[in-house]
């Protein structure tokens, strides 16, 4: 009696134990990032009952909007003020730290613009985040280390005190980021700014939805071909299994016969990767663009014929989401469910064919089982990814996934109305001669 074939490494990899391990590991990493892995300076400051001024991140790239956070850890109220009495304390003061010495870079009284709107009162335990987008490029336009000084008062005292921040580091973007800025991020930003500016309410969220749909329509034909090729691959799986059984002792000949079968049916085993590969640069472009702030500090990124657009008037909120910040609770679940539905739709036609397809027992991994596990693993991966990036990236991925699901359904409907996959012409001629 022949020994039962041993399951391959891939078939063992995609099992429930692996899936549960994946979920647990990524869950621990996510929780650690959210609650435990805080910067050392932030943890030390949290232990002291003081008023602190810190950058939201220790490091930013040139062009990114620097976000600051004030925390009141005292037992009394404090008020961020703008005295405008001509003294040093009524100014935001930015200093550039270089080689151990402090050199004043800019000292600007913001009495007229009041950026951020002042006064702001912080009760005990309260925190307040703000940025200075109108001056961001002038203040943080070059690489270096910077500190910020901010005036405030304690309780009802009229005395204005100065709050000194911890340093923030501005770094020069790397070569990859500069390439994306030039050929993807900047054109994408200009298109989004123009579309959003023409929409009612100047909604950046609806602008992302419309631009994403436009991108998917431009890629509709290559995606359509890739999806059809993927469906043909599913239909010829029985023939692939037969080849695997017939040539299981000769891997070189098996590879040759497999490639001949692909050529006969005009399909490629990597064709299903094409849609993701085509969309990936756009996804990275969205990420870099949103990471840089989506604010007036990016006015110099607008093309000359779009300089009339007021970036400060664009609405960065979409329903209850702030598009510039991650939403770790609601949006990841929505995106994960949409991805799960997308995979279920792509598997639907294969499941209908399964009952009539001949089975062959081989040592090769069962693609249907692997796809069955991926319908759970991939949505979880996408959910964790969405939780860690600005919500605008999640909106892009959600819109693209929903469009992809509808296109996959359309492909299924088309192929269901067509005749089954025909035998290649060459094989049909051979059968005719034998008769």
N, C-alpha and C positions, 0 to 999 in steps of 0.2 A: 504493500500500500504506500503510495507516494506521500511524502511529508507535506503537510499543509504549508503553503507559502508564508513566509514571515512578512509581517507588515513593514513597509518601508519607513525610513526616518520621517518623511513628510507626513505620512498618515498617522504616525505616533505623535508628531508635533501638534497637529490640529485636533486635539481631543479636549474633553471637558476639563481635565486637570490643568492643561496649559491655559485654557481660557480663564479659569478661576484664578490661577496664579497671576496672569496678566492683569486682571481687574484689581486684585489685592495690591500688587506692586505699584501700579499707576495710581491707585487710590492713596497709598501712603505717600508717594512723591507729591501728589497734588496737595494733600493736607499739610505736608511739611513746608511746601512753598508758601501756602496761605497763612500758616500760623506759627511755624517753628523757625524756619530758616530766615530770620530777619537779620539785617545788617547789625554788626556788633555795636556800632555807634548808636543805633536806634534802641537796642536792648539796654545799653548802659544809661542812655538818657531817660528811658522809661522808669528807671529805678529812682531818679532824682525828682523831688517835688519842685520843678522849675518850669518856666516858660521856655519852650525850645522852638527854634526855627531850623528846619532841615529840608534839603531837596528830597523830592519823592523817590528819586533814584540817585545813587552815588555817581553814576556816569551817564552822560548823554553824548550823542553825535552832533557834529555841526549841522545846524538847520533844524534840529528837534526843539520842540517847545519845552522849556524847563519849568517843571511844576514844583512849587514850594508848599510846605505844610507847617502851620503853626499849631502847637499843642500847649494847652494850659493845664499843667499838672499841679498848680497851686490850689489853695482852698478858697481863693477869692476870684472876682471877675477881673479880666483885663480887656482893654479896648485898643484895637489897632487904629491909629489916628493919622491925620495929615494936618499938622498944625498950621503950615504955611505962614509962619511968622518970620521967615528969613533965616532962622537958625538951622544948624546942620541936622537937627533931629526931625525936621519936617520933610526930609528927602529919603527916597530909596537910594542907598549907596551901594554900588557894585564895585568890588575891588578884585583885581587879578593878582593871584599869588604866584610868584615866580622865583625860583632859586632861593627860597627862604625869606625873601623880602616882599613887602606889600606895596603895590603901586596902584594908586587910584586910577580907575579906568573911566568911570562915569559917575556923576552925581547930578541927578535930575529931579527937580521938584515937579511932582505930578499933581499939582493942585487943581488944574482945570479938568484933566481927563479922569482923575480919581480912579486909577487902575491899580489894584482892584477897588470896587466901590467901598469907600470908607466913610464913617467909622464902622468897624465890625467888632461886636462884643462877644467874648468867649467866656462862657461860664466854666466852673471847675470841671475838668475832665473832657472839655470840648476840644475838637480839632477843626482847623479851617485850612482848606487847600485853595491856592490861587496861582495865577501865572501873570506875566506882564507881556502879552503877545505883541503889543505895539512897539515895544523896545527890545524884544527878544533877539532879533538879528543884530542890532547895534551892540547889545550888551554881551551876547554869547556867540558872536559870529566867528570867532577864531578859537583854536585849540588852547587849552590851558586850565588852570584851577581858579575858581571864582568863589567869592563869598558875598552874601547879601546882608545889608543892615536895614532894619525896619523899625520905625518909631511906634511906641505903645505907652499906654498909661495903666496904672494899677488902681482899681476901684474908682473912687471919686477924686483921687489926687490929680491936680492939674499938672504935675511934673511929668514931662515927657522923657521917657527912657529909651535906650537903643537896644534892639534885639539883634544879636550877632548870629549868623547862620554857621553851620558846619560847611566845609568846602564841597563844591560840586565840580566834577571833572568833565571838561568838554574835549572829546577826541575827534580826530580827523576820520571821516568815513573811509572804509577799506575799498579796494579796487572793485570788488563784486557789487557793493552798495552803490558806488559811483556809476557803474555800468547800468544797473537797474534804474538809477535816478535819471540817466540820460535817455535811455531808449524805451523805458516802460513807465516808471513812476511819474515823471514829469508830464508826458503826454496823457497818461491816465488821469492825473490830477487836474489838468486843464479841461479835459472832456467832462469830468465829474463836476468841476466848478461851474462850467457853462450850463450843463444840464440842470444842476441844482438851482442855479440862479434864475432859470426860466420857469421853474415849477412854482405852483402856489405855495406860499409859506417858505420858499427857498429850502426845501427839505433835502438834506444831504443823504438821508436814508433812502428816500424814494429815488434819488439820483443814482445811488448804488444799485438798486433793483433794476432800473431801466438800463444802465450801462452794462450790467451783468447779462441781461437778456439780449442786448445788442451783440455782446461778445459771443454768446452761445449761438445766436443766429448766424454770425459770421463763420462759426465752426460747425454749422449744422451738417453740411455735406460730408466733411471728413469724419465727423462723429457718426453719421448715418452709416457710412461704409464700414467703420470699425465695429459698430453694433451688429450689423448684418453678418460680418465675418465671424464675430463671436458666436452668433446663433448657429452658423454652419459648423463651427468647431464643436458645438454641443451635439449636433446631429450626427457627426461622423465619429463620435466617441466609441460606438460599438466596433467600428472598423479599426480604430487605434488599439482597442483591447485585443482584438483578434491578432493584430500584428505583434503585440507584446507577448501574447501566448505562443505564437508561432516561432518567433525569433528570440525567445527569452534567453537562449544560450549563446546568442551571437549579437552583442550590443552594437557592434559596428554596422552590421547588416540591418539591424532594427532601426538605427538612426537613418540609414539610407532609405529604407522603405517608408519610414514615417515622413521624411521630407518629400518623397515622391507623391505620397497621398496628399500632403498639403498643397503641392504644386498642381495636382490634378483638379482639386476643388478650389484652387485660387484663394487660399486662406493662409494666414500667418498666425502662429501661436502667440505672438506678441502684439497683435493688432489691437487687442482690447486695452492695451496700455496707452494707446495714442490719445484718447480724449483727455486723460489725466495729464499726460506730458504736455499737451497743447495748452491746458489751462493753468499749469503750475507756475509759469512765469507771471501770469496775471495775478495769481494768488499772492506770490511774493511781492509783486508791485503794490497790491492793496495793503499788505502788511507794512511795508516800508513807508508808504504814504500816510497811513493812519498813525504809525508810530511817531511821525514827525509833527503831528499836532492838529492838522486841518484848521489852521487859524490865520489871522492877518499877518503873522510873521513870515508866512510863505508867499506874500504878495509878489516878491521878486521871481518866484517860480512861474508866474503867469506869463504867457506869451504876450507880445506887445499889443496885439489886437484884442486881448481880453483884460487889459489893465483897468478897464472900467468896473470890473466886478469887485464888489465890497465883500471880502471874505469874512469880515466880522458879522455880516448880516446873514450868513448861511446858518441854518439850524442843524446842529450836530446831534439833536435828540430825535429818536425814532420810536414812537409809542412811549414806552417807559425806559428805553435804553439810552445810555450815553455812549455814542458810537466811538468815542475816543478812549474808552476804558473797558476792561474785560467785564463780562457778566457771567460769573462762575456758577450760577444756580439754574436759571430758567432757559437761557438761549442754548447752552450745551445739550439739554434734554431734547429741545425742539429739533436741533440739527441732527442729533443722534437718531431720533425717531425717523426723520426724513431720510437719513442715509439707510436705515434698516428697510424702510418701504422701498427705496430704490433698488436694493439688492434683492428683495423679495420679488419685485417685478421682473428683474433680469433673470431670476431663477424660474419664474412661472412657466415659461415655454418648455424648459428642460424637464420639469417635473411631469408635464403632460406626455412627453416623449418617453419617459422612463419605463412606463408599463409595457411598451412594445419593443423596447430596445433589448437585444440579446446580451446577456451577461457573460463575462469571462473572468475567471478568478486568476489574478496575476499578483505578482509582488509589487506592482506599481501602485501609487497612491490613488485612491478613489476620488476623482475630482468633484463629484457631487457631495461627498462627505466633507471635503475641504471647503467647498462653497457654503455648505450648511453651517460650518463653524465660523466662516468669515462673516456670515450675516449677523453674527453677534459680536465678533472681535472688532471688525472695522468700525461699526457705529460707536463702540466704546472708545476706540482710539480717536475718532473724529470729535467725540464729545469732550474728551480731555484736552485735545488741541484747542477747541473753541473756548474752553474755560480759561485758557492762559493767554489769549490774544485779544486785542480790542474788538468790541462788538461789531464794528464795521466789517471785519474779516468774516465773522460768523454770518452776518447778513448776506455777504457775497456768496459764501459756501452754501447757505440754505437756498438762496434763489437758484444757484446753478444746479443744485441737487434736485430740486422740484422740477426744473426744466428738463433735466436729464431723465427723470422718471417718466415724464410725459412723452419724451422722444423714444424711450425704450418701449413704452406701451404702443406707440405708433408703429415701431419696427415689428413688434410681435403681431400686430393686427395685419400689417402688410404681408408678412411671411405666412400667416395662417390662411390668407386668401390665395396664395400662390401654390403651385404644385410642390410636392416634396422634392428634396434634393435629388437631382438626377444622377445616374451613373455617368462618369466621365465618357466623353465621346470615344476615346481610345478603347476603353473596356467594352463599350457597346458594340463596336466593330468586331472585336475579337469573338464575342458571344455569337454574333450573326454568322461569322465564318464557320464556327464550330457546328452550327445548325446545318 
